[in-house]
Amino acid sequence: MGGYAFFVWGSYAVALIVVLGNIVTPIMQRKKVIKRIKRTIKRESIELSRSNQGQ
């Protein structure tokens, strides 16, 4: 490659890291959002049951 192999393969490595990051990051964020929604639903159901017991 005329002495440029390091830069060519380095560019491939950087591109691969970026592509993998673009795949993994939304998956991780989705899991966090789902956990937060489940926690909110659970908290609201507990609050609702407590308010119904007081009546």
C-alpha positions as CSV (number, residue, x, y, z in Angstrom):
1,M,0.0,0.0,0.0
2,G,2.9,2.3,-0.5
3,G,3.6,2.8,3.2
4,Y,0.1,3.9,4.0
5,A,-1.2,0.6,5.4
6,F,-1.3,1.8,8.9
7,F,-3.5,4.8,8.0
8,V,-5.8,2.7,5.8
9,W,-6.3,0.0,8.4
10,G,-6.6,2.6,11.1
11,S,-9.3,4.3,9.2
12,Y,-11.2,1.0,8.8
13,A,-10.8,0.4,12.6
14,V,-12.2,3.9,13.4
15,A,-15.1,3.4,11.0
16,L,-15.9,0.1,12.5
17,I,-15.9,1.5,16.0
18,V,-18.3,4.3,14.9
19,V,-20.6,1.9,13.2
20,L,-20.7,-0.4,16.3
21,G,-21.3,2.6,18.5
22,N,-24.2,3.6,16.4
23,I,-25.7,0.2,16.8
24,V,-25.0,-0.3,20.5
25,T,-25.9,3.1,21.9
26,P,-29.6,3.1,20.9
27,I,-30.0,-0.4,22.3
28,M,-28.6,0.7,25.7
29,Q,-30.7,3.8,25.8
30,R,-33.8,1.9,24.9
31,K,-33.2,-0.5,27.9
32,K,-32.8,2.5,30.2
33,V,-36.0,4.1,29.0
34,I,-37.9,0.8,29.5
35,K,-36.6,0.4,33.0
36,R,-37.5,4.0,33.9
37,I,-41.1,3.5,32.5
38,K,-41.5,0.3,34.5
39,R,-40.3,2.0,37.6
40,T,-42.7,4.9,37.1
41,I,-45.7,2.6,36.5
42,K,-44.8,0.6,39.6
43,R,-44.5,3.8,41.7
44,E,-47.8,5.1,40.4
45,S,-49.6,1.9,41.1
46,I,-48.3,1.9,44.6
47,E,-49.4,5.5,45.1
48,L,-52.8,4.7,43.7
49,S,-53.3,1.7,46.0
50,R,-52.3,3.7,49.0
51,S,-54.7,6.5,48.1
52,N,-57.5,3.9,47.7
53,Q,-56.8,2.3,51.1
54,G,-57.2,5.7,52.8
55,Q,-60.8,6.1,51.6
